[in-house]
Amino acid sequence: MIHTKKFSALLCVILCVLCVSLPWKSSAASKPNIIFMMLDDAGVGDLGCYGSTHIRTPNIDRIAEEGMRFTNAYSGSAVCAPTRCVLMTGLHSGHCRRRDNTAKAHLDDFPDRPLVFLEPEDLTVASFLKSQGYVCGGYGKWGLGNPGSTGVPENHGFDDFYGYYDQVHAHTYYPEYLVRNSEEIPLPGNREGKEEQYTHDILFEAALEFVKENRENPFFLYLPFTIPHAKYQIPDLGDYADKDWTEQGKVHAAMMTRLDADVGRLMALLQESGIDEETVVFFTSDNGVNRGKFAERFDSAMGLRGFKRDLYEGGIRAPMIVRWPGAVEAGAVSDFAWCHRDFFRTAAQIAGAEAPAHLDGISVLPTLRGEAQDSRAHLYWEIHSPFQQAVRMGKWKGIRFGTEAKLELYDLDGDEGEKMDVAAAHPEIVSKIEKIMAVERTENKYFPEVKLPAPKRGKKKK
């Protein structure tokens, strides 16, 4: 028999040797990798796992089967730039720096285009995760700072960012160059009108390389795809070529299926690299689907009112899927209401760190783990093209188009499509929501308060 004290001493020695000899990756197991994938202008109904019968997305559907699918998740805003600002800073659109794609006042401050970029004092989730030992890479559309500005991604936590810094530059999939860490990378195959280098393919390959190079480190991979945003361009329509749809509809569907195949490649790489169980995957969209006849044919908004640029549900209700083997129950469906602003605090908790106190969001990690979590008091949005404010408070949804405009009120439990305004029957709820709207927005010289909507112009008499 081995003496108890001698056995304990021997065990300690063995453990110490193991701790010294194990690679650093094992010590990083407490810091899971985090991947955040975000579509551009995709509706909830564009994914099979949310009910699409027109567009094939088997790999994304598999993520939902192996993770948790949310039915009450929201984007940060109803258009791309403010959503990205909300996501990166953890501040909602009444507090964050960029509240619309372009500024709506003080245009003399901008010699070219009225763009508002992140400033040095704006803390991003990438900067925070980098301080916690993460390697941070981003591939896709940034939209929060052009080269030469204070808002470039390499100034805000990204070790490598490759793609489109300017959102208008991202309107073509065949540009003559992309930008990597503020350096223009020429694409000779797209010069002189040629369309030989499809940027989605280029950027996704770079993302796969990032995973391969950092499989031994905790990493944050941000994938703000340009798909399926217009301009509607794709090398091959695939199985949709013979569909009796508009050309834009065919391209929209083909874009989604092409991206879905790449998502399958990424998930396979995680398994091949042995890091599948150490990686949390988020999948969402930046706002509702763009207006267009194909959106109606595909029921992209799933019967919800509104589209991109609207704070009605169709403009901000987002697909949200989270997969984390061993931590998130496979096949789970949750109606917990949360928003992109909550990602920052959630990522911090996943990383085992205490998030900064100033954030507007909450951590939804308890919900991801299947634990009980109190619903939040309310969610707030604002946007400025045209000016709108919206609040979700439990089952109630309020929206108005000026700080002194009449509030519309909807009961989402019985009227998810926001068809019946019940404000007159519930003045106490209207009052509560109006008070929330007054408190939640801070003044911003580029995005000023609009008290009443501009009157609609009638047709000119001949």
LINRAFEN-V514680 format. One record per residue. N is the residue number from 1. RES is the residue in one small letter. SS is DSSP state (H for helix, E for strand, L for the rest). NEAR is the number of other C-alpha atoms within 10 Angstrom. D_LAST is the distance of its C-alpha to the last C-alpha in Angstrom with 1 decimal. Layout:
N_RES_SS_NEAR_D_LAST ; N_RES_SS_NEAR_D_LAST
This chain:
1_m_L_4_107.6 ; 2_i_L_7_105.5 ; 3_h_L_8_106.0 ; 4_t_H_9_102.9 ; 5_k_H_9_102.7 ; 6_k_H_10_103.2 ; 7_f_H_12_100.6 ; 8_s_H_12_98.1 ; 9_a_H_12_98.8 ; 10_l_H_12_98.5 ; 11_l_H_12_95.1 ; 12_c_H_12_93.8 ; 13_v_H_12_94.9 ; 14_i_H_11_93.2 ; 15_l_H_12_90.0 ; 16_c_H_11_90.0 ; 17_v_H_11_90.7 ; 18_l_H_11_87.8 ; 19_c_H_13_85.4 ; 20_v_H_9_86.4 ; 21_s_H_9_86.2 ; 22_l_L_10_82.9 ; 23_p_L_11_79.9 ; 24_w_H_12_77.4 ; 25_k_H_13_74.9 ; 26_s_H_12_77.0 ; 27_s_H_11_76.8 ; 28_a_L_17_73.0 ; 29_a_L_17_72.9 ; 30_s_L_13_72.0 ; 31_k_L_23_68.8 ; 32_p_L_23_66.9 ; 33_n_E_27_64.4 ; 34_i_E_23_60.8 ; 35_i_E_22_58.0 ; 36_f_E_18_54.4 ; 37_m_E_21_52.0 ; 38_m_E_25_48.2 ; 39_l_E_22_45.6 ; 40_d_L_22_42.1 ; 41_d_L_27_39.2 ; 42_a_L_27_41.4 ; 43_g_L_32_41.0 ; 44_v_H_29_44.0 ; 45_g_H_25_43.7 ; 46_d_H_26_44.1 ; 47_l_L_23_47.8 ; 48_g_H_19_50.3 ; 49_c_H_22_52.3 ; 50_y_H_19_49.2 ; 51_g_L_14_48.7 ; 52_s_L_17_46.7 ; 53_t_L_13_47.6 ; 54_h_L_16_45.5 ; 55_i_L_21_46.6 ; 56_r_L_21_50.3 ; 57_t_L_22_51.6 ; 58_p_H_17_55.4 ; 59_n_H_21_56.6 ; 60_i_H_23_54.3 ; 61_d_H_18_55.2 ; 62_r_H_17_58.8 ; 63_i_H_24_58.3 ; 64_a_H_24_57.1 ; 65_e_H_18_60.1 ; 66_e_L_19_62.4 ; 67_g_L_25_60.7 ; 68_m_E_25_58.5 ; 69_r_E_26_55.0 ; 70_f_E_21_52.8 ; 71_t_L_19_50.3 ; 72_n_L_16_49.0 ; 73_a_E_21_48.6 ; 74_y_E_26_45.6 ; 75_s_L_29_44.2 ; 76_g_L_34_44.2 ; 77_s_L_34_40.4 ; 78_a_L_31_37.3 ; 79_v_L_28_36.9 ; 80_c_H_26_39.5 ; 81_a_H_26_40.6 ; 82_p_H_27_41.1 ; 83_t_H_27_42.9 ; 84_r_H_25_45.3 ; 85_c_H_29_45.8 ; 86_v_H_30_46.7 ; 87_l_H_25_49.0 ; 88_m_H_23_50.8 ; 89_t_H_29_51.3 ; 90_g_L_29_51.8 ; 91_l_L_22_49.4 ; 92_h_L_29_46.5 ; 93_s_L_26_42.9 ; 94_g_L_22_43.2 ; 95_h_L_20_46.2 ; 96_c_L_22_46.0 ; 97_r_L_22_44.8 ; 98_r_L_25_41.9 ; 99_r_L_31_39.5 ; 100_d_L_27_36.5 ; 101_n_L_20_36.1 ; 102_t_L_18_34.9 ; 103_a_L_22_35.3 ; 104_k_L_19_32.6 ; 105_a_L_13_33.9 ; 106_h_L_12_36.2 ; 107_l_H_14_34.7 ; 108_d_H_9_36.6 ; 109_d_H_12_39.7 ; 110_f_L_11_38.6 ; 111_p_L_8_38.5 ; 112_d_L_8_37.1 ; 113_r_L_11_35.7 ; 114_p_L_17_35.8 ; 115_l_L_22_38.7 ; 116_v_L_23_41.3 ; 117_f_L_19_44.8 ; 118_l_L_24_48.0 ; 119_e_L_16_50.4 ; 120_p_L_11_54.2 ; 121_e_L_8_54.8 ; 122_d_L_16_52.7 ; 123_l_L_17_55.3 ; 124_t_L_23_54.4 ; 125_v_H_23_56.2 ; 126_a_H_27_57.3 ; 127_s_H_22_58.9 ; 128_f_H_20_60.6 ; 129_l_H_24_61.9 ; 130_k_H_19_63.1 ; 131_s_H_11_65.2 ; 132_q_L_15_66.8 ; 133_g_L_14_68.0 ; 134_y_L_26_65.1 ; 135_v_E_22_63.9 ; 136_c_E_24_60.1 ; 137_g_E_25_58.0 ; 138_g_E_29_54.2 ; 139_y_E_26_52.5 ; 140_g_E_27_48.7 ; 141_k_E_27_45.7 ; 142_w_L_28_46.6 ; 143_g_L_28_43.4 ; 144_l_L_27_45.2 ; 145_g_L_20_46.2 ; 146_n_L_21_45.7 ; 147_p_L_16_48.8 ; 148_g_L_8_50.0 ; 149_s_L_15_48.6 ; 150_t_L_18_50.7 ; 151_g_L_21_49.2 ; 152_v_L_25_50.7 ; 153_p_H_29_52.5 ; 154_e_H_19_55.9 ; 155_n_H_17_55.8 ; 156_h_L_22_55.2 ; 157_g_L_23_58.1 ; 158_f_L_25_57.5 ; 159_d_L_17_60.4 ; 160_d_E_18_58.2 ; 161_f_E_28_54.4 ; 162_y_E_25_53.0 ; 163_g_E_28_49.4 ; 164_y_E_27_46.0 ; 165_y_L_25_46.0 ; 166_d_L_19_42.2 ; 167_q_L_17_39.9 ; 168_v_L_10_37.4 ; 169_h_H_15_40.4 ; 170_a_H_23_41.1 ; 171_h_H_16_37.9 ; 172_t_L_16_39.9 ; 173_y_L_23_43.2 ; 174_y_L_23_44.1 ; 175_p_L_22_44.0 ; 176_e_L_19_46.4 ; 177_y_E_20_48.3 ; 178_l_E_22_48.9 ; 179_v_E_18_50.4 ; 180_r_E_19_53.9 ; 181_n_L_18_55.1 ; 182_s_L_19_52.7 ; 183_e_E_11_53.9 ; 184_e_E_15_51.6 ; 185_i_E_14_53.1 ; 186_p_E_13_52.0 ; 187_l_L_17_51.1 ; 188_p_H_14_51.9 ; 189_g_H_16_51.0 ; 190_n_H_18_47.3 ; 191_r_H_15_47.1 ; 192_e_H_8_45.3 ; 193_g_H_10_43.1 ; 194_k_L_12_46.1 ; 195_e_L_18_46.0 ; 196_e_L_13_49.7 ; 197_q_L_19_50.2 ; 198_y_L_18_48.4 ; 199_t_H_23_48.4 ; 200_h_H_22_49.0 ; 201_d_H_14_52.2 ; 202_i_H_15_53.3 ; 203_l_H_21_52.8 ; 204_f_H_20_54.4 ; 205_e_H_14_57.5 ; 206_a_H_19_57.7 ; 207_a_H_23_57.6 ; 208_l_H_16_60.5 ; 209_e_H_12_62.5 ; 210_f_H_20_62.0 ; 211_v_H_22_63.6 ; 212_k_H_14_66.4 ; 213_e_H_10_67.2 ; 214_n_L_16_67.1 ; 215_r_L_16_68.8 ; 216_e_L_17_71.7 ; 217_n_L_20_69.6 ; 218_p_L_26_67.4 ; 219_f_E_23_63.8 ; 220_f_E_27_60.2 ; 221_l_E_26_57.9 ; 222_y_E_23_54.1 ; 223_l_E_22_52.0 ; 224_p_E_23_48.3 ; 225_f_L_24_47.1 ; 226_t_L_26_43.9 ; 227_i_L_26_43.8 ; 228_p_L_23_41.6 ; 229_h_L_20_38.8 ; 230_a_L_17_36.2 ; 231_k_L_16_36.4 ; 232_y_L_18_37.7 ; 233_q_L_22_40.7 ; 234_i_L_21_44.2 ; 235_p_L_13_47.0 ; 236_d_L_12_47.7 ; 237_l_L_19_45.9 ; 238_g_H_15_49.4 ; 239_d_H_12_49.6 ; 240_y_H_19_45.9 ; 241_a_L_13_45.2 ; 242_d_L_9_45.3 ; 243_k_L_11_43.3 ; 244_d_L_9_40.3 ; 245_w_L_15_38.1 ; 246_t_L_13_35.3 ; 247_e_H_15_36.7 ; 248_q_H_17_35.8 ; 249_g_H_20_37.7 ; 250_k_H_22_40.7 ; 251_v_H_24_40.9 ; 252_h_H_27_40.5 ; 253_a_H_22_43.4 ; 254_a_H_26_45.5 ; 255_m_H_24_45.1 ; 256_m_H_19_46.4 ; 257_t_H_23_49.3 ; 258_r_H_19_50.2 ; 259_l_H_21_50.3 ; 260_d_H_19_52.3 ; 261_a_H_15_54.9 ; 262_d_H_18_55.2 ; 263_v_H_20_55.7 ; 264_g_H_16_58.6 ; 265_r_H_14_60.1 ; 266_l_H_18_59.9 ; 267_m_H_18_61.6 ; 268_a_H_12_64.3 ; 269_l_H_16_64.9 ; 270_l_H_18_65.6 ; 271_q_H_12_68.2 ; 272_e_H_11_69.7 ; 273_s_L_13_70.0 ; 274_g_L_12_71.8 ; 275_i_L_17_69.2 ; 276_d_H_19_67.3 ; 277_e_H_16_68.9 ; 278_e_H_20_68.4 ; 279_t_E_23_64.7 ; 280_v_E_21_61.9 ; 281_v_E_20_58.7 ; 282_f_E_20_55.3 ; 283_f_E_21_52.3 ; 284_t_E_24_48.8 ; 285_s_E_27_45.1 ; 286_d_L_33_43.1 ; 287_n_L_32_40.1 ; 288_g_L_35_38.3 ; 289_v_L_32_37.0 ; 290_n_L_24_33.7 ; 291_r_L_14_30.8 ; 292_g_L_12_30.8 ; 293_k_H_13_31.5 ; 294_f_H_19_35.1 ; 295_a_H_21_35.5 ; 296_e_H_12_34.8 ; 297_r_H_12_37.1 ; 298_f_H_19_39.9 ; 299_d_L_20_39.3 ; 300_s_L_27_39.7 ; 301_a_L_27_39.0 ; 302_m_L_18_41.5 ; 303_g_L_15_39.2 ; 304_l_L_23_38.5 ; 305_r_L_16_35.1 ; 306_g_L_21_33.1 ; 307_f_L_26_33.6 ; 308_k_L_24_34.2 ; 309_r_L_25_32.7 ; 310_d_L_24_33.0 ; 311_l_L_29_35.9 ; 312_y_L_23_36.0 ; 313_e_H_25_39.1 ; 314_g_H_28_37.5 ; 315_g_H_27_36.7 ; 316_i_H_32_40.2 ; 317_r_E_28_42.7 ; 318_a_L_31_44.8 ; 319_p_L_28_47.6 ; 320_m_E_25_50.9 ; 321_i_E_26_54.2 ; 322_v_E_24_57.4 ; 323_r_E_28_60.5 ; 324_w_L_23_63.9 ; 325_p_L_16_66.9 ; 326_g_L_11_69.6 ; 327_a_L_15_67.5 ; 328_v_L_20_64.4 ; 329_e_L_18_65.2 ; 330_a_L_19_64.1 ; 331_g_L_14_61.5 ; 332_a_E_18_60.7 ; 333_v_E_15_57.4 ; 334_s_E_15_56.4 ; 335_d_L_10_53.7 ; 336_f_L_15_54.5 ; 337_a_L_18_51.2 ; 338_w_E_24_51.1 ; 339_c_E_25_48.8 ; 340_h_H_27_49.0 ; 341_r_H_29_50.0 ; 342_d_H_23_53.3 ; 343_f_H_24_54.3 ; 344_f_H_28_55.8 ; 345_r_H_25_58.2 ; 346_t_H_21_59.0 ; 347_a_H_27_59.8 ; 348_a_H_20_62.0 ; 349_q_H_17_64.0 ; 350_i_H_19_64.3 ; 351_a_L_22_65.8 ; 352_g_L_13_68.2 ; 353_a_L_15_66.8 ; 354_e_L_11_65.6 ; 355_a_L_20_61.9 ; 356_p_L_13_60.6 ; 357_a_L_8_60.2 ; 358_h_L_9_56.7 ; 359_l_L_17_55.0 ; 360_d_L_19_52.6 ; 361_g_L_25_53.7 ; 362_i_L_17_56.6 ; 363_s_L_20_58.9 ; 364_v_L_21_58.5 ; 365_l_H_20_61.9 ; 366_p_H_14_63.6 ; 367_t_H_15_61.0 ; 368_l_H_22_61.5 ; 369_r_L_14_65.2 ; 370_g_L_14_64.8 ; 371_e_L_10_65.8 ; 372_a_L_9_64.4 ; 373_q_L_13_61.7 ; 374_d_L_9_60.0 ; 375_s_L_11_56.3 ; 376_r_L_14_54.4 ; 377_a_L_8_53.0 ; 378_h_L_16_49.4 ; 379_l_E_21_47.1 ; 380_y_E_22_44.3 ; 381_w_E_24_41.2 ; 382_e_E_30_38.3 ; 383_i_E_24_35.6 ; 384_h_E_20_32.8 ; 385_s_L_16_29.9 ; 386_p_L_16_28.7 ; 387_f_E_24_31.5 ; 388_q_E_22_33.6 ; 389_q_E_27_37.1 ; 390_a_E_26_39.2 ; 391_v_E_22_42.7 ; 392_r_E_21_45.0 ; 393_m_E_20_47.9 ; 394_g_L_15_50.1 ; 395_k_L_13_48.1 ; 396_w_E_18_45.3 ; 397_k_E_25_42.2 ; 398_g_E_27_39.9 ; 399_i_E_25_36.5 ; 400_r_E_22_34.1 ; 401_f_L_23_31.2 ; 402_g_L_19_32.3 ; 403_t_L_18_35.8 ; 404_e_L_13_34.7 ; 405_a_L_14_32.4 ; 406_k_L_14_33.6 ; 407_l_L_23_36.0 ; 408_e_E_18_35.7 ; 409_l_E_27_39.2 ; 410_y_E_22_40.5 ; 411_d_E_21_44.0 ; 412_l_L_17_44.5 ; 413_d_L_10_47.7 ; 414_g_L_10_46.0 ; 415_d_L_14_42.4 ; 416_e_L_17_42.4 ; 417_g_L_19_38.9 ; 418_e_L_22_37.6 ; 419_k_L_13_35.9 ; 420_m_L_14_37.2 ; 421_d_L_15_36.7 ; 422_v_L_17_40.0 ; 423_a_H_18_39.6 ; 424_a_H_12_39.9 ; 425_a_H_10_43.2 ; 426_h_L_10_44.8 ; 427_p_H_12_44.2 ; 428_e_H_11_47.4 ; 429_i_H_17_46.2 ; 430_v_H_22_42.8 ; 431_s_H_13_44.8 ; 432_k_H_12_47.0 ; 433_i_H_24_44.2 ; 434_e_H_21_42.4 ; 435_k_H_11_45.6 ; 436_i_H_17_46.1 ; 437_m_H_21_42.6 ; 438_a_H_11_43.4 ; 439_v_H_10_46.8 ; 440_e_H_17_46.0 ; 441_r_L_18_43.5 ; 442_t_L_14_44.9 ; 443_e_L_10_42.8 ; 444_n_L_16_41.8 ; 445_k_L_11_40.1 ; 446_y_L_20_38.1 ; 447_f_L_23_36.9 ; 448_p_L_15_36.4 ; 449_e_L_18_35.9 ; 450_v_L_16_32.4 ; 451_k_L_12_32.7 ; 452_l_L_14_29.4 ; 453_p_L_15_26.7 ; 454_a_L_11_23.5 ; 455_p_L_6_20.8 ; 456_k_L_6_18.4 ; 457_r_L_6_14.9 ; 458_g_L_6_12.2 ; 459_k_L_6_9.1 ; 460_k_L_5_6.4 ; 461_k_L_4_3.7 ; 462_k_L_3_0.0
